[in-house]
Amino acid sequence: MDEKEKTPAQKRREELLNPRKNGYDRLASEDEAAMQGYCEDYKKFLNAAKTEREAVEETVRLAQAKGFVPFTRGMSVAPGDKLYRVNRGKAVMLAVIGEKSLADGVSIGAAHIDSPRLDVKPQPLYEEAEMGFLKTHYYGGIKKYQWVAIPLELHGVVVKRDGSTVQVAIGAAPGDPMFTVDDLLPHLGGEQGKKPMSEAIPGENLNILVGSRPFRDDEGGDRVKLAIMDILNQKYGLVEDDFISAELEAVPAFQACDIGFDRSLIGAYGQDDRVCAFAALAALLETERPVHTSVCMLADKEEIGSEGVTGMRSAAFDTFMSDLCDAQRVPLKTCYEHSFCLSADVTAAYDPNFPEVYDKRNAARVNYGMGFCKYTGARGKSGASDAAAEVVGFVRRTLDAAGVIWQMSELGAVDAGGGGTVAAYMAERDIDTLDAGVPVLSMHAPFEVTGKLDCYMTYKGMKAVYQA
């Protein structure tokens, strides 16, 4: 409708009200091709980075291709320098030095690269009824029943007696064997079916089936276990004690793919939070000589509380930032108090199949763009950083100016549950922080779903923040 044809009431409605609109009704034509190309790159990242270690390796590979170099303590820095530092192989920090001093603060994109999975126990291998299994301890918040009767891959590292390290990746390459956790058949599952879903599959039953063929010409016990160890010894030089110093993760054997007749969605394992991690990374890789120094922090351990030396609570990030500040003789506290962080983590997408757990007016919608969360937490915002109105206003202006499609959202209905992100730990450092990220369907399931438009707009939003 032409502006002249609008009635006073229609004009007033547009001025005062804020109707929510599907992102595809607002998508600029020049963004369409860019969105498709970005999502293809994102799917490649997902397939290459099924663990936090692999995510770091892929991040470094992509960063080096863009001219990033390792940052060591004592290095001098200049505007336009591209730097990175790896923390123990499971977290990584990157920076592009800006025109202004670090005393004026930095723009931070923080995300996590760990995802829910099954971790192999330190003494895992056993044989029962002439079948071989690996005992596991699940990592992060999962619905245990979702992890049975699906194909699994095994990824990780083993440190042997002599200190040498062996990389393990079984199931991802064409022709590789896969693994699974078996489930009870429905014909005999009457009692199992009476249990609550949270109890139907006990954690100690998440045992990975890894073989069934006994070692030939041996009359001792555990012949299947011996045969499996023989395979591992011949391929990797391992003995059973080496499991004690191993980090082996069982992850779903799914490749990232398009979902829907219209290919508007992406389905894959580990999108929480690699969808935001890739957006934060890809945006930084495209950043050249920003006004303020731009920093990307990809952390480990978020799914279990951000603890440990590679989590967001560790001093590793402070050390990295302190070394940058030292290069410009700027106090770290001065840098922090003028900085801004976008805590890039996923939020729950409204699912019409389960409407009772959402506040429909405030829930994030698929295809409505990057989702802001002023607060997360649970039980009265417990565990949330709760960004100030001024912080939200700054991000609104920044993203609107960059043509980013975004939405305000909450994780779920009040008293329905909740969750947290790394935002609280950034805020504790005296850094203004806001949660923002991609709405996800089936979050924490072995196969999660996101909207391509939301993925791309999160990348575009991160880029706008870096360049603000």
N, C-alpha and C positions, 0 to 999 in steps of 0.2 A: 504494500500500500504506500502510495506517495505521501510524503509528510504533510502536504497541503490537504489531503483527503481525510486525515485523522481528525476525529472529534476531540474537543477539549478533554473529555473523560478518558479517551484512549491515550492522549498525550500524558495526562496526569498519571495514568496507570503505569506507563513506561518509566516515568520519572521516579515513582515512589515504590513500586513493587519489584520483587526479584524472583520471577518465575524460573524454575530450574529447567534447563534445556539440554537435550541430548547433544553431546559433543559433535556428532556428525552433522547436526543442523548449524553448527558454528565453525566447522573446520574450513580453514582457508584452502583454496585449491592448490597453492604451492606447498602445503604441508602434506598432501596426500602421498605423493611419490617419496618424499623424505621419510614419512612414517613407515612405509613398506620397507624401504631400504634399512632403516634403523632396526626394525623388528627382525629382519633376516640376520643382521649382525648379532642381535641379542640372542637369538636361538642358537647360533654357533657358540656363543659364550656359554650358554647353559649346557650344551653337550660336551664342551671341553672342561667344564668346572663343576664337577659333581661333588667335590669336597672342598673344604676351606683351603687346603694345601694346593689343590689344583686351581682354585680361583686365584690364589696369589701368583702361581706360575703363569697363568694366562694373563693376568693383569700386568705383570712385569714384561711379558712378551709384547703386549700391545703398547705399553708405555715406551719401551725401548725403541719400537718402530716409529714413535712420534718424537724421538730425541730426548727422552728422559734419561738421566744418569743417576747412579747411586749417590746419595748424600751422606757424607761422613763428617764427623765432628771436626770443627776448625776450618771447614771450607768457607771461602768467601762466596757471597751470592750477589747477583745483580738482576735488575728487572728483566723479565723474560726467561730467566733460568728455569729449567724443568728438572725437578729432583724427585727421587723416591727413596724409601727405606723399608726394608722387609724386617718384620719382627718374628724371628724364630720360625719362619716358613709358613706361618698361619695367620698373619695379619700384615697389612701393608699401608704405608702412608705416602702420599704424593703431594707435591706443591708446585705451583707456577708462581714465581716471584713477581709481585706487582710493582707499579710505578711508585706508589706511596710507601712510606715506612711501615714496618710492622707495628710501630707505635700507634698507628691509626686503625689497627685491627686487621683481621683476616676473615675471609668468607669460607666457611667450612661446609662440606657435604659429608655426613657421617652415615655409614650403613654397615650392616654385618653380612658376612659371607658364610657363616655356618648355618646348617639347616637340620631339622629333625631327621633321625636316622637310627640304625641299629649298630652299636659299637661292639666289636668282638671282645670278650672278656680275656683277662690275662692268662688263664688256663682253660681254654675253650674246647679243645678237641676231645670228643669222646665217641664211643661206639655203643649202640644199644640195638638189640635184635638184628645184628649184622647190617646196620646202617650207620653212617658217619654224620656227626652233627658238630656245629660250632655254637657254644653258648654265647648269648649276647646280653647287653645291658642297653636298653633304649635311651636315646639322647634327646632331650627336649620334650615338649608336650605333644604326645601322639595319641590317637585312638588306636589301641593295639590291634583291634580286629581288622583294621585296614591293611596291616602289614603281613597278613597270611595269604598264601595262595597267589602270590604275584612274583614275577621274575625279579631277581636281585643281582646286582653286581658287587664285587668286592674291590675296594680301593684303599690305599694307604701306604704306610712305610713300616719296615721291620728293621730294627737295629740289632745286628747279630753280636755274638759273643766277642768278636774281635773289634767291634766298634764300627764296622762297615754298615752302610745303609742300603737296603733293597727296596726299590719302588715296586708296588703291587697294583695292578689294574687288570682285573679279570672280569670279563662279561661285556665290555664296551666294544671291543674290536670284532669285526666280522668273523664268525666261526668259533668265537670263544664260548666255553661252557658258561652257564648261569646257575644261580642258586635259588632256593625258595624256603619259606617256612610253611610246613604242611598244616592243614586244618582238618577238623573232624567232618566226616561225611554227614549229610542231613539225615540219612537213614538211621544213624546211631547218635544223633545230636539232640535228642529230646531234652535231656537234662541241661545241656549247654544252652539250648534255646530259651530256657526259663530264667537264665541269669541276666542281670543288667549288662548292657554292652560293655561297660567298663570292666566287668569281671569275667566275661565269657572267654577271653584269651588272657590268662595270667602272664605277667612279664617273664617268668621263668620258662614259659612255653614257647617263647620266641627264639627257638633253636633252628639254625640254618642247616638244611639238608645239603651235605657236600659230597656224598658218595655212598656206594653200596657194594663195590667189587672187592672181594678179599684178596690179600696178598697170596700169590701162588706158592705152592710147595712149602708152606709153613703150617705147623700143627699147633702153634701157640694160640693165646687169646688175642682179641682185638686185631684180627687180621685186616679188617676194613680200615681201621685207624692206621695201622702200619702201612697199608697201601697208599693212603692219602699222604702220610708223611714222606713216603718214598717219592711221590710225585713232586711234592714241595721241595724236597731235598735236591732232586735232580734239576728242577727248574730254577730254584732260587738259592740253593745251598743251605736251606733251613733245617733246624732240628726243633724238637718240640719245645725246648726251653726258650727258643727265640720269641715265642708268643708273648712272653713276659715283658719284653721291651718292644712291643709292636703297637701301632695305631692303625687298626684295620676297621673300615667302615662299610657296612652293607647298605647300599642305596638302591632305589628302584631302577630297573633296567628299561627306562623309558627315554626315548629321544624326544626332544622338543618338537612340537608339531602345531599346525594350524587346526583350530577347532571351528566347526560350523560350516554350513553350506557356503556362507559368504566369506569364510576365512577371516573373520573379524576378531577372533580370540586366539590365544596361545595356551596350549596345554603342556605342562612339563613338571618334573620334580624340582624342588629347590627354589622356586620363584620367591619364596619368603627366605632371604631377602635379596637374592641375587638380582631380582628385577630392579630394585632400587640401587644396589651396588653397581650394576652395569650402567645405569643412568648417571650416577654420580661420577663414575670413571669416564664414560664416553664424553660427558660434558666437559670434564677437565682436560681430556686429551685434545679437545677442540678449542681450548682457551689459550689465547696468545696475549702476553703483556697486559694483564688486567690492571685496573686501577688499584685495587687492593689485592694482596697475595691471596691466591685461591688454594685451598687445601682439601684433599679427599682422604678420608680415613675409612678404611675397610677393616673392620674388627672381627674377631672370633668370639665365641662363647656367649653370644647374646641369648641364645635359646636356653641357657642354663644360668642366667643371671649376670652375664658379663664379667664373671670372675676370672682369676688366673692372669698369667703374665701376657697373654695375647688378647684379653678382653678389654672392653672400653674402660673398665675401672682401673686398669693397670697404669703405671707411670710411663709406659712406653710412648704414649701420645704426648705427654708433657715433656718428656726428654727430647722428642723430635722437634716440638715447637720451641723448646728452650734453646736447642742448638741453632735453629733458624734465627731466633731473636738475638742470640749471642753474636751471630754473624753481622748483625746491624747494631749491636750494642743497645738493644732495647730490653727493658725489664719484661719478663714473661707476663707478670700481672697486668702491666699496662696494655700489652697486646690483647690479653683475654678480655679485659673489661670493655674493649672497643670492638670486639669480634661478634660475628653472628654465625650460628650453625643451623643448617637444615638437617634435622635428624630424619634421614630418608629410610623409612620403614613402611611396610605394607599396612593396609588397613582392611577391615572386613567389608567386602562388597555385599550389598543387600541381596539376599537370596529369597525370591518369592515362594520357594518351597518350604521355608522356615521363617515366616514373617513374625512369629511371636517373640523372637529374641532381638529384634531390631526396633529402633525408633524410626519409623519410616520417613519422618520429616527430616531427620538428621543423619541418616545412614548414607554412606557413599554408594554411588551407583556405577555400574559398569558403563563405560563410554561417556561418562560425565567429566572426565579429566583427572588431573592430579588431585589427590585428596589431602586437604589440610586436617590435622587433628590438634586443636588447641590444647587438649589434655587427653591422656589415655588413662591408665590406672584402673582400679576397681574399688568397690566398697567406699564410695565417697571420694573418688579420684586418688585413692591411695597409690603411691608409687609414681604419680605423674609430676611433670615439671610445670605444667599449666602456664603456657606462654602468656605474657602480658598483652593487653590490647594494642599497645604501641608496636609490639613485635609483629602481631598479625597484620596490623595496618601497613607496616613496611613491606611485608611479603605480598600483600594484595596489590599495592602500587607497583612493585617490581614486576610481578608476573603479568599484570594487566598491560603494562607498558611494552612487554615483550610478546604480547599476543598469545599467552599461554592459557589454555582452557583448564580451569581448576574448579574445585568444589570444596565446601566445608563439610566435615563429617565427624561422627563419633564411632567408636569401635562397636558398640551395641547398646541395647536398652539398659537403662539404669537397673541395677541389681541382677542383670542377666549374666554377668561375668565381667571380663575385662582382660587387660594385658598391659605390658610395658615395652619400652624401647630403650635405646641408649641415650635418649634426650635428657633424662634425669642426671646422668653422669656428666654430660656436657654442661648442664646448667649448674652443677655443683662446682664447676671450675670458674664460675662467674662469667659464663658465655650465654648471651641471649640465644634461646633455642626454640624452634618450632618443629613439631612432627609433621611430616608430609610424605606421601608416597602413593603407591599403586593399590587400588582396591583389588582384592583377591577372593575368588570363590574356592571353596574347599581348602582353606588355609590349613597348613600342617599335614595335609593328606599326602600320600605318595605321589599324587598327580593333582597339581593345582592349576587354576585357570585364571588368566588375566585378559583384559581388553587391549588390543593393539593401540588404540587411541590413547588410553591411559598411560601405557608404557612410554609412548613417544612424548606425551605432554610432560611426564615426569622428567625425562631427559631435557626437554626444552626449558622446564622450570629450573632445573639445577644449573643449566647454562646461564640463565638470566641472573641467578643469585651470584654465581662466580663473577659475572661481569658487572654487578651492581656497584 
